[in-house]
Amino acid sequence: MKKIPFDLNGYEISFGHARRTRIPIIKITHPKNGVSIKPFYSVNRINLLERIQYETGLSDQYIESINEHFQEINYP
C-alpha cells in the first residue's frame, strides 16, 4: 500500500488494491493514538472520498487535495 504524500491534519492514509480482486482499498491511521480504522473498499472514487471524510472529519480542502492526487495517479 502507498501513503498519500502530504499532510492530512495528522491522519495517515494509505491506498492500494485487494490482492485477488484488484478492488481499491483505503486504510486510515488516527493521528493521536496510531490506531487504524478498519480498511474499506469501493470501486467508486466518490464513495471512497465520502468515506474518508466521514471517518476522519477532514475539511473539503483536504478531500479535494486527495481527489486531485487520485486523479493524477489514476486511482481507482
MODELLER restraints for C-alpha pairs under 7 A, 6 or more apart:
rsr = mdl.restraints
at = mdl.atoms
rsr.add(forms.Gaussian(group=physical.xy_distance, feature=features.Distance(at['CA:1:A'], at['CA:14:A']), mean=5.91, stdev=0.5))
rsr.add(forms.Gaussian(group=physical.xy_distance, feature=features.Distance(at['CA:1:A'], at['CA:15:A']), mean=5.34, stdev=0.5))
rsr.add(forms.Gaussian(group=physical.xy_distance, feature=features.Distance(at['CA:1:A'], at['CA:16:A']), mean=4.71, stdev=0.5))
rsr.add(forms.Gaussian(group=physical.xy_distance, feature=features.Distance(at['CA:2:A'], at['CA:14:A']), mean=5.27, stdev=0.5))
rsr.add(forms.Gaussian(group=physical.xy_distance, feature=features.Distance(at['CA:2:A'], at['CA:15:A']), mean=5.43, stdev=0.5))
rsr.add(forms.Gaussian(group=physical.xy_distance, feature=features.Distance(at['CA:2:A'], at['CA:16:A']), mean=6.36, stdev=0.5))
rsr.add(forms.Gaussian(group=physical.xy_distance, feature=features.Distance(at['CA:3:A'], at['CA:13:A']), mean=5.75, stdev=0.5))
rsr.add(forms.Gaussian(group=physical.xy_distance, feature=features.Distance(at['CA:3:A'], at['CA:14:A']), mean=4.19, stdev=0.5))
rsr.add(forms.Gaussian(group=physical.xy_distance, feature=features.Distance(at['CA:3:A'], at['CA:15:A']), mean=6.36, stdev=0.5))
rsr.add(forms.Gaussian(group=physical.xy_distance, feature=features.Distance(at['CA:4:A'], at['CA:13:A']), mean=5.86, stdev=0.5))
rsr.add(forms.Gaussian(group=physical.xy_distance, feature=features.Distance(at['CA:4:A'], at['CA:14:A']), mean=6.14, stdev=0.5))
rsr.add(forms.Gaussian(group=physical.xy_distance, feature=features.Distance(at['CA:8:A'], at['CA:62:A']), mean=6.51, stdev=0.5))
rsr.add(forms.Gaussian(group=physical.xy_distance, feature=features.Distance(at['CA:10:A'], at['CA:31:A']), mean=4.77, stdev=0.5))
rsr.add(forms.Gaussian(group=physical.xy_distance, feature=features.Distance(at['CA:11:A'], at['CA:28:A']), mean=6.90, stdev=0.5))
rsr.add(forms.Gaussian(group=physical.xy_distance, feature=features.Distance(at['CA:11:A'], at['CA:29:A']), mean=5.86, stdev=0.5))
rsr.add(forms.Gaussian(group=physical.xy_distance, feature=features.Distance(at['CA:11:A'], at['CA:30:A']), mean=5.41, stdev=0.5))
rsr.add(forms.Gaussian(group=physical.xy_distance, feature=features.Distance(at['CA:11:A'], at['CA:31:A']), mean=4.88, stdev=0.5))
rsr.add(forms.Gaussian(group=physical.xy_distance, feature=features.Distance(at['CA:12:A'], at['CA:28:A']), mean=5.80, stdev=0.5))
rsr.add(forms.Gaussian(group=physical.xy_distance, feature=features.Distance(at['CA:12:A'], at['CA:29:A']), mean=5.06, stdev=0.5))
rsr.add(forms.Gaussian(group=physical.xy_distance, feature=features.Distance(at['CA:12:A'], at['CA:30:A']), mean=6.93, stdev=0.5))
rsr.add(forms.Gaussian(group=physical.xy_distance, feature=features.Distance(at['CA:13:A'], at['CA:27:A']), mean=5.76, stdev=0.5))
rsr.add(forms.Gaussian(group=physical.xy_distance, feature=features.Distance(at['CA:13:A'], at['CA:28:A']), mean=4.58, stdev=0.5))
rsr.add(forms.Gaussian(group=physical.xy_distance, feature=features.Distance(at['CA:13:A'], at['CA:29:A']), mean=6.41, stdev=0.5))
rsr.add(forms.Gaussian(group=physical.xy_distance, feature=features.Distance(at['CA:14:A'], at['CA:26:A']), mean=5.83, stdev=0.5))
rsr.add(forms.Gaussian(group=physical.xy_distance, feature=features.Distance(at['CA:14:A'], at['CA:27:A']), mean=5.11, stdev=0.5))
rsr.add(forms.Gaussian(group=physical.xy_distance, feature=features.Distance(at['CA:14:A'], at['CA:28:A']), mean=6.43, stdev=0.5))
rsr.add(forms.Gaussian(group=physical.xy_distance, feature=features.Distance(at['CA:15:A'], at['CA:25:A']), mean=5.73, stdev=0.5))
rsr.add(forms.Gaussian(group=physical.xy_distance, feature=features.Distance(at['CA:15:A'], at['CA:26:A']), mean=4.61, stdev=0.5))
rsr.add(forms.Gaussian(group=physical.xy_distance, feature=features.Distance(at['CA:15:A'], at['CA:27:A']), mean=6.29, stdev=0.5))
rsr.add(forms.Gaussian(group=physical.xy_distance, feature=features.Distance(at['CA:16:A'], at['CA:24:A']), mean=5.83, stdev=0.5))
rsr.add(forms.Gaussian(group=physical.xy_distance, feature=features.Distance(at['CA:16:A'], at['CA:25:A']), mean=5.43, stdev=0.5))
rsr.add(forms.Gaussian(group=physical.xy_distance, feature=features.Distance(at['CA:16:A'], at['CA:26:A']), mean=6.74, stdev=0.5))
rsr.add(forms.Gaussian(group=physical.xy_distance, feature=features.Distance(at['CA:17:A'], at['CA:23:A']), mean=5.29, stdev=0.5))
rsr.add(forms.Gaussian(group=physical.xy_distance, feature=features.Distance(at['CA:17:A'], at['CA:24:A']), mean=4.43, stdev=0.5))
rsr.add(forms.Gaussian(group=physical.xy_distance, feature=features.Distance(at['CA:17:A'], at['CA:25:A']), mean=5.34, stdev=0.5))
rsr.add(forms.Gaussian(group=physical.xy_distance, feature=features.Distance(at['CA:18:A'], at['CA:24:A']), mean=6.38, stdev=0.5))
rsr.add(forms.Gaussian(group=physical.xy_distance, feature=features.Distance(at['CA:18:A'], at['CA:25:A']), mean=6.35, stdev=0.5))
rsr.add(forms.Gaussian(group=physical.xy_distance, feature=features.Distance(at['CA:23:A'], at['CA:41:A']), mean=6.65, stdev=0.5))
rsr.add(forms.Gaussian(group=physical.xy_distance, feature=features.Distance(at['CA:23:A'], at['CA:42:A']), mean=6.66, stdev=0.5))
rsr.add(forms.Gaussian(group=physical.xy_distance, feature=features.Distance(at['CA:23:A'], at['CA:43:A']), mean=6.06, stdev=0.5))
rsr.add(forms.Gaussian(group=physical.xy_distance, feature=features.Distance(at['CA:24:A'], at['CA:41:A']), mean=5.70, stdev=0.5))
rsr.add(forms.Gaussian(group=physical.xy_distance, feature=features.Distance(at['CA:24:A'], at['CA:42:A']), mean=5.85, stdev=0.5))
rsr.add(forms.Gaussian(group=physical.xy_distance, feature=features.Distance(at['CA:24:A'], at['CA:43:A']), mean=6.02, stdev=0.5))
rsr.add(forms.Gaussian(group=physical.xy_distance, feature=features.Distance(at['CA:24:A'], at['CA:76:A']), mean=6.07, stdev=0.5))
rsr.add(forms.Gaussian(group=physical.xy_distance, feature=features.Distance(at['CA:25:A'], at['CA:39:A']), mean=6.67, stdev=0.5))
rsr.add(forms.Gaussian(group=physical.xy_distance, feature=features.Distance(at['CA:25:A'], at['CA:40:A']), mean=5.61, stdev=0.5))
rsr.add(forms.Gaussian(group=physical.xy_distance, feature=features.Distance(at['CA:25:A'], at['CA:41:A']), mean=4.46, stdev=0.5))
rsr.add(forms.Gaussian(group=physical.xy_distance, feature=features.Distance(at['CA:25:A'], at['CA:42:A']), mean=6.73, stdev=0.5))
rsr.add(forms.Gaussian(group=physical.xy_distance, feature=features.Distance(at['CA:26:A'], at['CA:39:A']), mean=5.55, stdev=0.5))
rsr.add(forms.Gaussian(group=physical.xy_distance, feature=features.Distance(at['CA:26:A'], at['CA:40:A']), mean=5.53, stdev=0.5))
rsr.add(forms.Gaussian(group=physical.xy_distance, feature=features.Distance(at['CA:26:A'], at['CA:41:A']), mean=6.48, stdev=0.5))
rsr.add(forms.Gaussian(group=physical.xy_distance, feature=features.Distance(at['CA:27:A'], at['CA:37:A']), mean=6.74, stdev=0.5))
rsr.add(forms.Gaussian(group=physical.xy_distance, feature=features.Distance(at['CA:27:A'], at['CA:38:A']), mean=6.90, stdev=0.5))
rsr.add(forms.Gaussian(group=physical.xy_distance, feature=features.Distance(at['CA:27:A'], at['CA:39:A']), mean=4.55, stdev=0.5))
rsr.add(forms.Gaussian(group=physical.xy_distance, feature=features.Distance(at['CA:27:A'], at['CA:40:A']), mean=6.85, stdev=0.5))
rsr.add(forms.Gaussian(group=physical.xy_distance, feature=features.Distance(at['CA:28:A'], at['CA:36:A']), mean=5.66, stdev=0.5))
rsr.add(forms.Gaussian(group=physical.xy_distance, feature=features.Distance(at['CA:28:A'], at['CA:37:A']), mean=5.47, stdev=0.5))
rsr.add(forms.Gaussian(group=physical.xy_distance, feature=features.Distance(at['CA:29:A'], at['CA:35:A']), mean=5.64, stdev=0.5))
rsr.add(forms.Gaussian(group=physical.xy_distance, feature=features.Distance(at['CA:29:A'], at['CA:36:A']), mean=4.23, stdev=0.5))
rsr.add(forms.Gaussian(group=physical.xy_distance, feature=features.Distance(at['CA:29:A'], at['CA:37:A']), mean=6.16, stdev=0.5))
rsr.add(forms.Gaussian(group=physical.xy_distance, feature=features.Distance(at['CA:30:A'], at['CA:36:A']), mean=6.13, stdev=0.5))
rsr.add(forms.Gaussian(group=physical.xy_distance, feature=features.Distance(at['CA:42:A'], at['CA:48:A']), mean=6.12, stdev=0.5))
rsr.add(forms.Gaussian(group=physical.xy_distance, feature=features.Distance(at['CA:43:A'], at['CA:76:A']), mean=6.67, stdev=0.5))
rsr.add(forms.Gaussian(group=physical.xy_distance, feature=features.Distance(at['CA:45:A'], at['CA:76:A']), mean=6.14, stdev=0.5))
rsr.add(forms.Gaussian(group=physical.xy_distance, feature=features.Distance(at['CA:49:A'], at['CA:63:A']), mean=6.53, stdev=0.5))
rsr.add(forms.Gaussian(group=physical.xy_distance, feature=features.Distance(at['CA:53:A'], at['CA:63:A']), mean=6.84, stdev=0.5))
